[in-house]
Amino acid sequence: MKAKRNGFTLVEISIVMAILAILSMSLFTVFRISTDSWRKMEAKLMLYQNGRMALDRISRDLSSVFIESSSSIHFLAFDDTILPDLRIKTGTAKDELFFVASPLSDGTGSDVCEVGYWLRASDNMLMRHYVRSTDGAAYDFVFDDGALDISYPMASYITDLQFKYFDEATLAWVDTWDSSASATLPRAVKVTIRVKEDVADNPQERIFSTTIHLPNS
């Protein structure tokens, strides 16, 4: 008569442990792939949100732009070939655009406001320059980095910012604009931004572009 077994043999235990190890590795691999896919989808969603939000904000501001030469209210635009010491903002990269809008597009009730867009070189942050003119306060609308200036981050991971301006006199797109010299607004503004994904490995970039026709030009 054979003796009754009271446990598992070493071979059986080794086989079970090997199967459990294979199952664990398979589950870990599936989990890692799912997590990576979720992170990539989140990065792409953030990329699209940054791009569309930035273009929508710029479009809204430009829809109420105006100039008035007698009051020194101008539309000033610089491309990235302008020397840094000739630019309005310090630490800027790529193009700059500054103008006055009315009525204020954020609904604070002011008569007019200064608006500007520039790309901060240190961290690829799209900045919105903003100065509000309150009732009864004299303001000369000189674009600078003075005490009244408020500039805040509007969109992150922006690697390029380009503006083009349609000159109705020459029927051509130009890189800069100064209404103090021309006394006119461009007929339209083409905005192009490049946004990078917020991922460590092989981040992708996408270009967003829109054309805004200026109603007061």
C-alpha positions, 0 to 999 in steps of 0.5 A, a space after each residue: 500500500 502506498 503512503 498517503 501524500 500530505 502536501 505538494 512536491 517541490 516540482 509541483 510548487 515550482 510549476 505553480 510559482 512559474 505560472 503565477 509569475 507568468 500571470 503577474 508579468 502579463 497583468 503588469 504588462 497590460 496595466 503598463 500599456 493601458 497607463 501609457 495609452 492613457 497618458 498619451 491620450 491625456 497629453 494629446 487632449 492637453 495639446 489640443 486644448 492649449 492650441 484651441 484656447 490660445 487661438 480663441 482668446 487671440 481671435 476674441 481680442 482682435 475682433 474689437 481692435 481699433 486705432 486712433 492716431 490722435 490719441 496714440 492708440 496704435 497697433 504694433 507688431 514685431 517679428 522674431 528678426 527684431 533685435 531684443 532691445 527694440 522689443 517691448 517685452 524682455 525675455 521674449 521669443 518669436 513674434 510680438 503683437 500689441 494693440 488696444 481693444 474696445 469694448 473689453 472682451 473679458 467683460 470687466 466694464 472698462 472702456 478700453 484696454 491694452 492687449 498683447 501676446 508674446 512668447 516667454 523664452 525661458 519656459 515656452 509660455 504664451 503670455 497675455 499682456 493686459 492693461 485695463 483703463 478704468 473710468 476717469 483715469 488718464 492713460 497714454 497707451 504706451 506699451 511697456 513693462 511699467 507698473 500698470 502692466 499685467 502679464 499672465 501665462 495663457 498657454 504652456 508648451 508653446 514652441 512657436 508663435 507667428 503673426 502675419 498681417 494682410 496689407 490691403 494696399 499691396 495685397 500681400 502678407 507682411 511680417 510686421 505692422 506699425 499703425 503709427 506710420 501707416 495710420 491703418 490696421 491690417 485687413 486680417 491677421 494670421 496667427 500660427 502657434 506650435 504646441 508640444 505634448 507634455 510627455 517625456 518620451 518622444 513628445 509630438 508637436 502640432 501646428 494650429 493656425 487661424 485667420 482673423 479679419 479685423 472689422 475696424 480695418 
